[in-house]
Amino acid sequence: MRLATIDLGSNTVRYLLVEVNDRAGWRTLDQDQRVTRLGQGLADTGRLGEAPMARTGATVVEYAERARRLGAADVFVVATSAVREAANGGEFVAGLERAAAARVRIVSGEDEARLTVRGVLAGLRGLSDLRGPLVVFDIGGGSTEFILWRDGAVVAATSLRLGVVPLAERYPFPGPVDPSQYRRLEDEVRERLAREIPPDVASAVVATLVGTAGTVTTLAALDLGLDAYDAARVQGYRLTRAAVSRQLARLMALTVEGRADLPCLEPGRADLIVPGVAIVVATLDRFRVDALVVSDWSLREGIVAEWLESHA
């Protein structure tokens, strides 16, 4: 049986088609992702803009049709922070369901965090040095999730309204990044994490910090020196604080056009990568660790894992 999942994020739409086997596992048949920036302007207006809705909707419809052409029996679409926070999110979903001929599930921040950690753990299950307790963090366009996992279960999860799209709108870096402006950005992120991460998560003694989503996977690809993104090499990569600092210095020296020309930096991410790195740096400091494990798997794989469990 073939299933497709579409993670409809505030910045990126991520598509996955899998073949489910009889052993309650799956293999990937097709996957893609595209930066559509659905959350553009949302922080200022409280509404999804017409242009972001149009390009995001067209991408979801394209992926749904592509999955059906390849034999998908079901297409599961999950919408996250931009849709759940926008005043017109329900209206957008109603139109999208008609256009894509698929039900769109708007998940809460807690459900988003839970699905994300399920996908992450499914992808890292065979990693020999993965020790708990874990904190998984997922940097999105409109929110960042933090999940504490211990003794085989999610202990606590939170979703902060801290995403790279509104940060990039408030801290634009069209040219080489001014160090003082970057420090203001990082200081704001640090203050948000200190104030908003719940004590039961923030005070945990973390054996392993796991990062997922575009900022973290891009940093890993850059540190690996890849000419083209390779999920298999990125998955499980240990990204040290020193490596993050090296890549940040490299990115800060470039204009937004220069960042866009870097290998493995997907179209639409050049102005978002520096705010994303600020979240990574502040997270390393908040949890007092010197490295993180990178996961290429996240929410879209978590949807498959949840489906398999419910049909076991």
Backbone as numpy.savetxt, mean C-alpha at the origin, in Angstrom:
# Nx Ny Nz CAx CAy CAz Cx Cy Cz
-10.41 -23.22 -10.28 -11.26 -22.03 -10.28 -10.37 -20.78 -10.28
-10.79 -19.79 -11.05 -10.01 -18.55 -11.13 -10.76 -17.40 -10.45
-10.03 -16.64 -9.63 -10.59 -15.51 -8.91 -9.74 -14.28 -9.18
-10.38 -13.12 -9.23 -9.65 -11.86 -9.39 -9.97 -10.94 -8.23
-8.97 -10.22 -7.76 -9.17 -9.20 -6.73 -8.63 -7.88 -7.26
-9.31 -6.81 -6.88 -8.89 -5.46 -7.25 -8.89 -4.62 -5.99
-7.72 -4.14 -5.62 -7.53 -3.27 -4.46 -7.64 -1.83 -4.96
-8.75 -1.19 -4.63 -9.04 0.16 -5.10 -8.56 1.15 -4.04
-7.31 1.55 -4.16 -6.70 2.41 -3.15 -6.84 3.89 -3.46
-6.39 4.70 -2.52 -6.46 6.16 -2.68 -5.47 6.67 -3.72
-4.43 5.88 -3.97 -3.43 6.28 -4.95 -3.28 5.27 -6.09
-3.36 3.98 -5.77 -3.05 2.93 -6.73 -4.19 1.91 -6.80
-4.46 1.45 -8.02 -5.37 0.32 -8.23 -4.51 -0.90 -8.52
-4.69 -1.97 -7.71 -3.85 -3.17 -7.83 -4.75 -4.36 -8.16
-4.39 -5.05 -9.22 -5.20 -6.16 -9.75 -4.43 -7.47 -9.66
-5.16 -8.55 -9.33 -4.55 -9.86 -9.20 -5.53 -10.92 -9.69
-5.06 -11.84 -10.52 -5.85 -13.00 -10.95 -5.12 -14.25 -10.50
-5.83 -15.15 -9.81 -5.20 -16.36 -9.29 -6.00 -17.59 -9.70
-5.30 -18.71 -9.71 -5.92 -20.03 -9.88 -5.91 -20.71 -8.53
-7.10 -21.00 -8.01 -7.21 -21.67 -6.72 -7.06 -23.17 -6.93
-6.23 -23.81 -6.10 -6.05 -25.26 -6.25 -6.75 -26.01 -5.13
-6.72 -27.31 -5.20 -7.45 -28.15 -4.25 -6.82 -28.18 -2.87
-5.63 -27.66 -2.71 -4.96 -27.68 -1.41 -5.12 -26.36 -0.68
-6.15 -25.61 -1.03 -6.46 -24.34 -0.39 -5.33 -23.32 -0.58
-4.61 -23.45 -1.69 -3.60 -22.46 -2.05 -3.94 -21.87 -3.40
-3.02 -21.05 -3.92 -3.28 -20.47 -5.23 -1.95 -20.16 -5.93
-2.05 -19.98 -7.24 -0.90 -19.50 -8.00 -1.35 -18.29 -8.81
-0.45 -17.34 -8.95 -0.75 -16.10 -9.67 -0.70 -16.34 -11.17
-1.75 -15.90 -11.86 -1.82 -16.00 -13.32 -1.58 -14.66 -14.00
-2.03 -13.58 -13.37 -1.93 -12.27 -14.00 -1.99 -11.22 -12.89
-1.25 -10.14 -13.05 -1.31 -9.06 -12.08 -0.83 -7.77 -12.71
-1.29 -6.67 -12.16 -0.92 -5.36 -12.68 -1.29 -4.32 -11.63
-0.78 -3.14 -11.77 -1.19 -2.04 -10.92 -0.95 -0.73 -11.65
-1.73 0.29 -11.25 -1.63 1.58 -11.92 -1.92 2.69 -10.92
-1.10 3.71 -10.93 -1.35 4.89 -10.09 -2.42 5.74 -10.76
-3.58 5.88 -10.10 -4.67 6.70 -10.64 -5.00 7.88 -9.74
-4.48 7.88 -8.52 -4.61 8.99 -7.57 -6.07 9.39 -7.33
-6.87 8.43 -6.93 -8.28 8.70 -6.65 -8.44 9.76 -5.57
-7.54 9.77 -4.59 -7.67 10.71 -3.47 -7.16 12.11 -3.74
-6.81 12.41 -4.98 -6.28 13.74 -5.30 -7.30 14.81 -4.95
-6.90 15.78 -4.13 -7.77 16.89 -3.76 -8.79 16.58 -2.68
-8.87 15.33 -2.25 -9.87 14.95 -1.26 -9.69 15.67 0.06
-8.45 15.86 0.49 -8.19 16.50 1.78 -8.73 17.93 1.82
-8.75 18.61 0.69 -9.22 20.00 0.64 -10.73 20.10 0.47
-11.31 19.20 -0.30 -12.72 19.33 -0.66 -13.65 18.37 0.06
-13.10 17.26 0.56 -13.94 16.23 1.17 -14.69 15.38 0.16
-14.41 15.57 -1.12 -15.09 14.85 -2.19 -14.09 14.31 -3.20
-14.47 13.22 -3.87 -13.66 12.70 -4.97 -13.88 13.57 -6.19
-12.78 13.92 -6.86 -12.87 14.77 -8.03 -13.34 14.01 -9.26
-13.90 14.73 -10.21 -14.42 14.09 -11.42 -13.32 13.39 -12.21
-12.18 14.06 -12.41 -11.09 13.45 -13.18 -10.50 12.23 -12.47
-10.20 12.30 -11.14 -9.72 11.10 -10.47 -10.72 9.94 -10.51
-12.02 10.25 -10.38 -13.02 9.17 -10.45 -13.05 8.55 -11.85
-12.93 9.40 -12.88 -13.00 8.89 -14.26 -11.82 7.97 -14.56
-10.60 8.38 -14.23 -9.44 7.55 -14.58 -9.38 6.30 -13.69
-9.82 6.42 -12.42 -9.83 5.25 -11.54 -10.90 4.27 -11.98
-12.09 4.78 -12.27 -13.17 3.91 -12.73 -12.81 3.18 -14.00
-12.19 3.88 -14.95 -11.79 3.24 -16.21 -10.78 2.13 -15.97
-9.88 2.34 -15.01 -8.88 1.32 -14.71 -9.53 0.08 -14.08
-10.46 0.29 -13.15 -11.14 -0.84 -12.52 -11.93 -1.64 -13.55
-12.65 -0.94 -14.43 -13.42 -1.62 -15.48 -12.49 -2.41 -16.39
-11.37 -1.81 -16.76 -10.39 -2.50 -17.62 -9.88 -3.78 -16.96
-9.54 -3.69 -15.67 -9.03 -4.87 -14.97 -10.11 -5.94 -14.82
-11.35 -5.53 -14.52 -12.43 -6.50 -14.37 -12.67 -7.24 -15.69
-12.67 -6.50 -16.79 -12.87 -7.13 -18.10 -11.70 -8.04 -18.46
-10.52 -7.60 -18.14 -9.32 -8.42 -18.41 -9.39 -9.73 -17.63
-9.81 -9.66 -16.36 -9.90 -10.87 -15.55 -10.93 -11.84 -16.12
-12.06 -11.32 -16.56 -13.10 -12.20 -17.10 -12.65 -12.84 -18.42
-11.93 -12.08 -19.23 -11.41 -12.67 -20.47 -10.48 -13.83 -20.19
-9.80 -13.76 -19.04 -8.85 -14.80 -18.67 -9.50 -15.89 -17.80
-10.81 -15.85 -17.69 -11.51 -16.95 -17.06 -11.90 -16.77 -15.61
-11.86 -15.54 -15.08 -12.23 -15.34 -13.68 -13.71 -15.62 -13.46
-13.99 -16.46 -12.48 -15.38 -16.74 -12.13 -15.98 -15.63 -11.28
-15.15 -14.99 -10.47 -15.58 -13.88 -9.61 -14.52 -12.79 -9.62
-14.99 -11.54 -9.51 -14.09 -10.39 -9.38 -14.48 -9.66 -8.11
-13.53 -9.58 -7.16 -13.78 -8.92 -5.88 -13.06 -7.58 -5.86
-13.82 -6.51 -5.68 -13.26 -5.16 -5.64 -13.40 -4.62 -4.21
-12.30 -4.18 -3.63 -12.31 -3.62 -2.28 -11.81 -2.18 -2.34
-12.62 -1.27 -1.83 -12.28 0.16 -1.80 -11.86 0.56 -0.39
-10.86 1.43 -0.30 -10.29 1.77 1.00 -10.52 3.24 1.35
-9.52 3.91 1.90 -9.75 5.16 2.63 -10.38 6.28 1.81
-9.96 6.49 0.57 -10.50 7.61 -0.20 -12.01 7.47 -0.38
-12.46 6.26 -0.69 -13.89 6.04 -0.93 -14.66 6.14 0.38
-14.14 5.53 1.45 -14.90 5.54 2.70 -14.96 6.93 3.34
-14.01 7.81 3.03 -13.99 9.13 3.64 -14.69 10.19 2.80
-14.84 9.98 1.51 -15.39 11.01 0.62 -16.90 11.12 0.77
-17.40 12.34 0.73 -18.84 12.57 0.81 -19.58 11.91 -0.34
-18.93 11.81 -1.49 -19.56 11.19 -2.67 -19.01 9.80 -2.96
-18.41 9.14 -1.94 -17.85 7.81 -2.15 -18.91 6.79 -2.53
-20.08 6.84 -1.88 -21.15 5.90 -2.21 -21.67 6.08 -3.62
-21.76 7.32 -4.05 -22.20 7.61 -5.42 -21.20 7.06 -6.43
-19.92 7.24 -6.15 -18.89 6.71 -7.04 -18.97 5.19 -7.13
-19.15 4.53 -5.99 -19.21 3.07 -5.96 -20.42 2.56 -6.73
-21.56 3.22 -6.58 -22.77 2.77 -7.29 -22.56 2.79 -8.79
-21.96 3.86 -9.30 -21.68 3.93 -10.73 -20.64 2.92 -11.16
-19.64 2.71 -10.32 -18.56 1.77 -10.65 -19.09 0.34 -10.70
-19.98 -0.02 -9.79 -20.54 -1.36 -9.79 -21.29 -1.65 -11.09
-22.02 -0.65 -11.57 -22.73 -0.83 -12.85 -21.74 -0.98 -14.01
-20.72 -0.13 -14.02 -19.78 -0.13 -15.14 -18.92 -1.39 -15.17
-18.48 -1.84 -13.98 -17.58 -2.99 -13.90 -18.31 -4.32 -13.76
-19.63 -4.25 -13.53 -20.44 -5.46 -13.30 -19.85 -6.29 -12.17
-19.46 -5.62 -11.09 -18.87 -6.30 -9.93 -19.26 -5.54 -8.68
-19.45 -6.27 -7.58 -19.75 -5.61 -6.32 -18.48 -4.98 -5.76
-18.62 -3.77 -5.25 -17.50 -3.06 -4.63 -17.73 -3.01 -3.13
-16.82 -3.54 -2.39 -16.92 -3.59 -0.92 -16.08 -2.46 -0.33
-16.72 -1.56 0.40 -16.01 -0.49 1.09 -15.64 -1.00 2.48
-14.35 -1.11 2.75 -13.92 -1.69 4.03 -13.56 -0.58 5.02
-13.75 -0.88 6.29 -13.31 0.02 7.35 -11.79 0.01 7.44
-11.24 0.95 8.17 -9.80 0.96 8.38 -9.31 -0.29 9.07
-10.10 -0.79 10.02 -9.71 -2.00 10.75 -9.73 -3.22 9.83
-10.77 -3.31 8.97 -10.82 -4.43 8.04 -9.70 -4.34 7.00
-9.39 -3.12 6.58 -8.28 -2.93 5.65 -6.98 -3.44 6.26
-6.76 -3.09 7.53 -5.56 -3.55 8.22 -5.53 -5.07 8.34
-6.68 -5.66 8.68 -6.75 -7.12 8.86 -6.47 -7.84 7.55
-7.07 -7.39 6.44 -6.84 -8.02 5.15 -5.39 -7.85 4.71
-4.83 -6.69 5.00 -3.43 -6.44 4.62 -2.49 -7.42 5.31
-2.65 -7.58 6.62 -1.74 -8.47 7.35 -1.92 -9.92 6.90
-3.14 -10.30 6.52 -3.34 -11.66 6.03 -2.58 -11.88 4.72
-2.62 -10.89 3.85 -1.88 -11.01 2.60 -0.38 -11.03 2.82
0.09 -10.16 3.72 1.52 -10.10 4.02 2.02 -11.43 4.57
1.31 -11.96 5.53 1.76 -13.22 6.15 1.70 -14.38 5.18
0.71 -14.38 4.29 0.63 -15.44 3.27 1.87 -15.41 2.38
2.35 -14.22 2.06 3.51 -14.10 1.18 4.83 -14.38 1.85
4.91 -14.14 3.16 6.19 -14.30 3.87 6.25 -15.57 4.69
5.27 -16.46 4.51 5.17 -17.65 5.35 6.44 -18.49 5.34
7.12 -18.56 4.22 8.30 -19.42 4.14 9.60 -18.73 4.55
9.53 -17.50 5.02 10.75 -16.77 5.38 11.29 -17.29 6.71
12.50 -17.81 6.70 13.02 -18.53 7.87 13.27 -17.61 9.06
13.64 -16.35 8.83 13.98 -15.48 9.95 12.86 -14.53 10.34
11.63 -14.85 9.94 10.49 -14.01 10.29 10.04 -14.38 11.70
10.30 -13.50 12.66 9.98 -13.78 14.05 8.94 -12.80 14.55
8.14 -13.25 15.50 7.14 -12.40 16.10 7.61 -11.92 17.47
6.91 -10.93 18.01 5.76 -10.21 17.46 6.14 -9.38 16.23
5.16 -9.22 15.34 5.35 -8.41 14.14 4.52 -7.14 14.23
5.04 -6.08 13.67 4.22 -4.93 13.31 4.30 -4.77 11.80
3.15 -4.79 11.16 3.06 -4.59 9.71 2.54 -3.18 9.48
3.19 -2.42 8.60 2.66 -1.11 8.25 2.51 -1.01 6.74
1.43 -0.36 6.33 1.03 -0.26 4.93 0.80 1.22 4.62
1.71 1.80 3.84 1.61 3.23 3.49 0.76 3.38 2.25
-0.39 3.99 2.39 -1.29 4.18 1.27 -1.37 5.62 0.83
-2.23 5.83 -0.17 -2.41 7.18 -0.67 -3.12 8.08 0.32
-4.11 7.51 1.04 -4.90 8.32 1.97 -4.77 7.92 3.41
-4.16 6.77 3.69 -4.05 6.31 5.07 -2.82 5.43 5.21
-2.43 5.21 6.47 -1.37 4.25 6.78 -1.89 3.35 7.89
-1.78 2.04 7.65 -2.26 1.07 8.62 -1.08 0.50 9.41
-1.32 0.26 10.70 -0.35 -0.41 11.57 -1.06 -1.58 12.23
-0.46 -2.77 12.12 -1.08 -3.98 12.64 -0.08 -4.72 13.51
-0.47 -5.03 14.74 0.36 -5.82 15.64 -0.11 -7.27 15.59
0.79 -8.18 15.24 0.49 -9.61 15.11 1.39 -10.37 16.08
0.76 -11.20 16.91 1.52 -11.93 17.92 0.83 -13.27 18.20
1.65 -14.32 18.34 1.14 -15.65 18.68 0.05 -16.12 17.72
0.25 -15.85 16.44 -0.66 -16.36 15.43 -1.94 -15.59 15.24
-2.03 -14.38 15.78 -3.28 -13.63 15.66 -3.01 -12.13 15.62
-3.94 -11.39 15.03 -3.89 -9.93 15.07 -4.30 -9.48 16.46
-3.42 -8.79 17.16 -3.69 -8.31 18.52 -4.33 -6.94 18.49
-3.87 -6.09 17.60 -4.41 -4.73 17.49 -4.12 -4.20 16.11
-4.98 -3.32 15.64 -4.80 -2.72 14.32 -5.38 -1.32 14.34
-4.75 -0.44 13.59 -5.26 0.92 13.50 -4.98 1.48 12.11
-5.84 2.39 11.69 -5.68 3.05 10.41 -5.61 4.55 10.66
-4.49 5.16 10.30 -4.30 6.60 10.48 -4.61 7.32 9.18
-5.25 8.46 9.27 -5.52 9.26 8.08 -4.25 10.04 7.70
-3.24 9.26 7.38 -1.92 9.78 7.05 -1.48 9.08 5.78
-1.62 9.75 4.64 -1.29 9.14 3.36 -0.38 10.03 2.54
0.24 9.44 1.52 1.23 10.17 0.74 0.60 11.23 -0.18
-0.66 11.03 -0.59 -1.26 12.02 -1.49 -1.47 13.37 -0.81
-2.16 13.45 0.34 -2.29 14.76 0.99 -0.95 15.33 1.47
-0.02 14.46 1.88 1.29 14.97 2.28 2.01 15.62 1.09
1.94 14.96 -0.07 2.58 15.52 -1.26 1.92 16.83 -1.70
0.62 16.95 -1.46 -0.07 18.20 -1.81 0.34 19.33 -0.90
0.65 19.02 0.36 1.08 20.06 1.30 2.58 20.32 1.24
3.34 19.31 0.84 4.80 19.44 0.76 5.25 19.06 -0.65
5.01 19.92 -1.62 5.44 19.62 -2.99 6.95 19.83 -3.13
7.60 18.95 -3.86 9.03 19.05 -4.10 9.29 18.94 -5.60
8.95 19.98 -6.37 9.17 19.90 -7.82 10.65 19.88 -8.20
11.46 20.54 -7.40 12.90 20.56 -7.66 13.63 19.70 -6.65
14.94 19.79 -6.59 15.67 19.10 -5.53 15.11 19.50 -4.17
15.06 18.56 -3.25 14.34 18.75 -1.99 15.15 19.62 -1.04
14.53 20.68 -0.57 15.16 21.55 0.43 15.19 20.82 1.77
16.39 20.66 2.37 16.48 19.87 3.62 15.60 20.39 4.74
15.49 21.71 4.87 14.68 22.25 5.96 13.19 21.94 5.75
12.74 21.98 4.49 11.35 21.64 4.21 11.10 20.15 4.45
12.08 19.32 4.07 11.92 17.88 4.34 11.86 17.63 5.84
12.67 18.33 6.63 12.64 18.14 8.09 11.27 18.51 8.66
10.64 19.56 8.11 9.29 19.92 8.57 8.30 18.80 8.27
8.44 18.23 7.07 7.58 17.10 6.70 7.79 15.94 7.65
9.03 15.55 7.87 9.32 14.40 8.73 8.88 14.66 10.17
9.08 15.90 10.65 8.65 16.23 12.00 7.14 16.10 12.14
6.40 16.53 11.13 4.94 16.38 11.20 4.55 14.92 11.26
5.19 14.09 10.44 4.87 12.66 10.44 5.20 12.04 11.79
6.36 12.39 12.34 6.75 11.86 13.66 5.71 12.22 14.72
5.28 13.47 14.71 4.30 13.92 15.69 2.98 13.19 15.53
2.58 12.95 14.28 1.34 12.21 14.04 1.44 10.79 14.56
2.56 10.13 14.29 2.72 8.75 14.76 2.73 8.69 16.28
3.43 9.63 16.91 3.50 9.64 18.37 2.12 9.88 18.99
1.32 10.68 18.34 0.01 11.05 18.88 -1.08 10.03 18.56
-0.98 9.37 17.40 -2.13 8.63 16.89 -2.00 7.11 16.91
-0.79 6.58 16.94 -0.68 5.12 17.06 -1.09 4.72 18.48
-2.05 3.82 18.63 -2.52 3.45 19.96 -1.40 2.87 20.83
-1.48 3.08 22.14 -0.41 2.60 23.04 -0.15 1.11 22.94
-1.21 0.29 22.74 -0.98 -1.15 22.69 -0.17 -1.58 21.48
-0.17 -0.75 20.42 0.68 -1.01 19.26 2.04 -0.36 19.44
2.03 0.91 19.84 3.29 1.67 19.93 4.24 1.11 20.98
3.70 0.53 22.05 4.56 0.06 23.14 5.02 -1.38 22.96
4.60 -2.04 21.88 4.97 -3.43 21.67 6.47 -3.59 21.44
7.02 -4.65 21.99 8.40 -5.01 21.70 8.40 -5.77 20.38
8.91 -5.13 19.33 8.77 -5.66 17.98 9.99 -6.47 17.59
9.77 -7.73 17.26 10.87 -8.56 16.76 11.11 -8.31 15.28
10.03 -8.09 14.52 10.14 -7.85 13.08 9.16 -6.77 12.67
9.66 -5.79 11.93 8.83 -4.76 11.32 8.71 -5.09 9.84
7.48 -5.15 9.34 7.24 -5.48 7.94 6.56 -4.29 7.27
7.09 -3.87 6.14 6.49 -2.78 5.38 5.97 -3.26 4.04
4.84 -2.69 3.62 4.27 -3.06 2.33 3.77 -1.83 1.61
3.41 -2.00 0.35 2.90 -0.95 -0.55 4.05 -0.23 -1.27
3.65 0.70 -2.17 4.55 1.22 -3.19 5.81 1.89 -2.71
5.74 2.68 -1.63 6.95 3.35 -1.16 8.01 2.34 -0.76
7.61 1.36 0.05 8.56 0.39 0.59 9.09 -0.51 -0.52
8.22 -0.99 -1.39 8.70 -1.88 -2.46 9.59 -1.13 -3.45
9.30 0.15 -3.68 10.15 0.95 -4.57 11.52 1.16 -3.95
11.57 1.46 -2.65 12.86 1.61 -1.97 13.68 0.33 -2.08
13.04 -0.81 -1.91 13.75 -2.09 -2.02 14.30 -2.29 -3.43
13.47 -2.00 -4.44 13.91 -2.16 -5.83 15.08 -1.24 -6.15
15.03 -0.01 -5.66 16.13 0.94 -5.88 17.40 0.46 -5.18
17.24 -0.03 -3.95 18.42 -0.48 -3.20 19.02 -1.73 -3.83
18.19 -2.56 -4.44 18.67 -3.75 -5.14 19.32 -3.41 -6.48
19.12 -2.19 -6.96 19.68 -1.80 -8.25 18.97 -2.43 -9.43
17.69 -2.71 -9.29 16.95 -3.37 -10.37 16.68 -2.42 -11.53
16.83 -2.91 -12.73 16.47 -2.14 -13.91 14.97 -2.23 -14.20
14.36 -3.32 -13.78 12.92 -3.51 -13.90 12.43 -4.16 -12.62
11.24 -3.80 -12.21 10.72 -4.30 -10.94 10.57 -5.82 -10.99
11.06 -6.48 -9.95 11.02 -7.94 -9.85 10.44 -8.29 -8.49
9.15 -8.66 -8.45 8.47 -8.93 -7.19 9.15 -10.04 -6.40
9.67 -11.05 -7.09 10.29 -12.18 -6.41 11.54 -11.75 -5.63
12.29 -10.79 -6.17 13.49 -10.31 -5.47 13.15 -9.32 -4.36
12.10 -8.55 -4.56 11.68 -7.58 -3.56 11.06 -8.28 -2.35
10.29 -9.34 -2.60 9.59 -10.04 -1.53 10.56 -10.58 -0.50
10.38 -10.16 0.75 11.22 -10.62 1.84 12.56 -9.92 1.97
12.79 -8.88 1.15 14.08 -8.16 1.20 14.21 -7.42 2.52
15.40 -7.44 3.09 15.66 -6.73 4.35 16.20 -5.33 4.01
15.40 -4.33 4.31 15.73 -2.95 4.00 16.21 -2.28 5.28
17.49 -1.91 5.31 18.07 -1.34 6.52 17.85 0.17 6.58
18.01 0.71 7.78 17.93 2.16 7.95 18.98 2.87 7.09
20.18 2.29 7.02 21.24 2.89 6.21 20.84 2.92 4.73
20.20 1.86 4.25 19.75 1.82 2.86 18.68 2.86 2.60
17.75 3.01 3.53 16.71 4.04 3.39 17.35 5.42 3.31
18.34 5.67 4.17 19.02 6.98 4.17 19.74 7.22 2.84
20.38 6.19 2.29 21.06 6.33 1.00 20.07 6.69 -0.10
18.96 5.98 -0.15 17.98 6.24 -1.21 17.30 7.59 -1.02
17.07 7.99 0.23 16.49 9.31 0.47 17.42 10.41 -0.04
18.71 10.30 0.25 19.67 11.29 -0.24 19.67 11.33 -1.76
19.59 10.19 -2.38 19.54 10.11 -3.85 18.30 10.80 -4.39
17.15 10.54 -3.77 15.89 11.13 -4.23 15.86 12.64 -4.00
16.39 13.08 -2.87 16.35 14.51 -2.55 17.21 15.34 -3.50
18.21 14.73 -4.09 19.09 15.46 -4.99 18.47 15.67 -6.37
17.36 15.01 -6.65 16.75 15.04 -7.98 15.53 15.94 -8.04
15.25 16.43 -9.23 13.96 17.08 -9.48 12.89 16.00 -9.58
11.63 16.42 -9.63 10.56 15.43 -9.77 10.69 14.69 -11.09
11.17 15.38 -12.14 11.40 14.71 -13.42 12.53 13.69 -13.30
13.57 14.03 -12.56 14.68 13.10 -12.37 14.26 11.89 -11.58
13.40 12.08 -10.57 12.89 10.94 -9.82 12.05 10.04 -10.72
11.26 10.65 -11.59 10.40 9.87 -12.50 11.22 9.01 -13.45
12.45 9.43 -13.74 13.30 8.67 -14.67 14.01 7.49 -14.02
13.93 7.38 -12.70 14.60 6.27 -12.03 13.94 4.94 -12.41
14.73 3.88 -12.55 14.12 2.58 -12.83 13.28 2.13 -11.64
12.19 1.45 -11.93 11.29 0.87 -10.92 10.40 1.89 -10.22
10.49 3.15 -10.60 9.57 4.14 -10.04 8.40 4.25 -11.02
7.27 3.66 -10.66 6.15 3.59 -11.59 5.58 4.98 -11.88
4.98 5.18 -13.05 4.42 6.48 -13.40 3.43 6.97 -12.35
3.58 8.24 -11.97 2.68 8.83 -10.99 3.20 8.80 -9.57
4.36 8.19 -9.34 4.87 8.09 -7.97 6.01 9.07 -7.68
6.48 9.80 -8.66 7.68 10.62 -8.48 7.50 11.70 -7.42
6.31 12.29 -7.33 6.10 13.35 -6.34 5.64 12.80 -5.00
5.38 11.49 -4.92 4.88 10.87 -3.69 5.97 10.15 -2.91
7.08 9.82 -3.56 8.05 8.95 -2.94 8.74 9.59 -1.74
9.02 10.89 -1.78 9.70 11.53 -0.65 8.79 11.57 0.59
7.53 12.00 0.48 6.64 11.89 1.65 6.52 10.45 2.15
6.51 9.49 1.24 6.45 8.09 1.66 7.67 7.68 2.46
8.86 8.13 2.02 10.08 7.80 2.76 10.05 8.43 4.15
9.49 9.63 4.27 9.38 10.26 5.59 8.57 9.39 6.55
7.52 8.73 6.04 6.73 7.82 6.88 7.57 6.60 7.26
8.35 6.09 6.32 9.21 4.93 6.62 10.21 5.28 7.71
10.90 6.41 7.57 11.91 6.82 8.55 11.28 7.00 9.93
10.16 7.69 9.98 9.49 7.94 11.26 9.01 6.63 11.89
8.60 5.67 11.06 8.15 4.38 11.58 9.30 3.58 12.17
10.44 3.56 11.49 11.62 2.90 12.04 11.97 3.48 13.41
11.91 4.80 13.51 12.23 5.45 14.77 11.18 5.14 15.84
9.92 5.17 15.45 8.84 4.96 16.42 8.93 3.58 17.06
9.31 2.56 16.26 9.37 1.21 16.79 10.80 0.78 17.15
11.72 1.73 17.08 13.09 1.53 17.57 13.76 0.31 16.94
13.68 0.23 15.61 14.33 -0.85 14.88 15.22 -0.25 13.78
16.16 -1.04 13.32 17.12 -0.57 12.31 16.91 -1.17 10.93
15.86 -1.97 10.77 15.59 -2.57 9.47 14.14 -3.03 9.42
13.65 -3.23 8.20 12.31 -3.78 8.02 12.36 -4.84 6.93
11.39 -5.74 6.96 11.22 -6.75 5.93 10.18 -6.24 4.94
10.48 -6.36 3.65 9.61 -5.83 2.61 8.65 -6.91 2.12
7.38 -6.54 2.00 6.38 -7.45 1.45 5.77 -6.86 0.19
5.85 -7.61 -0.91 5.17 -7.22 -2.14 3.68 -7.60 -2.07
3.32 -8.51 -1.18 1.93 -8.93 -1.01 1.26 -8.06 0.04
-0.03 -7.80 -0.16 -0.77 -7.02 0.83 -2.26 -7.30 0.72
-3.06 -6.23 0.55 -4.50 -6.38 0.66 -5.09 -7.27 -0.42
-4.65 -7.13 -1.66 -5.28 -7.93 -2.72 -5.07 -9.42 -2.49
-3.89 -9.80 -1.96 -3.66 -11.20 -1.62 -4.44 -11.59 -0.37
-4.63 -10.62 0.54 -5.42 -10.90 1.73 -6.87 -11.22 1.40
-7.40 -10.62 0.35 -8.77 -10.93 -0.08 -8.86 -12.39 -0.51
-7.85 -12.85 -1.25 -7.83 -14.26 -1.68 -7.73 -15.18 -0.47
-6.84 -14.83 0.46 -6.66 -15.67 1.65 -7.96 -15.76 2.45
-8.67 -14.66 2.58 -9.94 -14.67 3.30 -10.98 -15.52 2.58
-11.03 -15.41 1.26 -11.99 -16.22 0.48 -11.69 -17.70 0.66
-10.42 -18.07 0.59 -10.06 -19.47 0.72 -10.46 -20.01 2.10
-10.24 -19.23 3.15 -10.60 -19.68 4.48 -12.11 -19.87 4.61
-12.88 -18.95 4.04 -14.33 -19.04 4.16 -14.90 -20.21 3.36
-14.13 -20.69 2.35 -14.61 -21.79 1.51 -13.86 -23.10 1.78
-13.08 -23.11 2.84 -12.32 -24.33 3.15 -13.28 -25.46 3.54
